């Protein structure tokens, strides 16, 4: 959670300074790449470092996209849009739980996550 907190703060400042769209796209691409690198980590320390960076990027994406959504969606639809966005987080956790049950290789799990993130990016 330290990485998440650092990412939330630092990427929020960058998004305020340079623009949210200019920050979200490269961070999403970087997050996808780092997730792929986690699957190829060769030591526990490398795994922890990459997961820390991944947490920073995820924390920043979560908050920057929330603010971006508030700016782009008309006030009348913000609650519905936010409900769907946050609901997708829970849906993703549910899918992850099912995936963890059937796919026991943690490396393969990160590769699949990287592919899914690549489709979104």
Secondary structure, 3 states (H helix, E strand, C coil): CHHHHHHHHHHHHHHHHHCHHHHHHHHHHHHHHHHHHHHCCCCHHHHHHHHHHHHHHHHHHHHHHHHHHHHHCCHHHHHHHHHHHHHHHHHHHHHHHHHHHHCCCHHHHHHHHHHHHHHHC
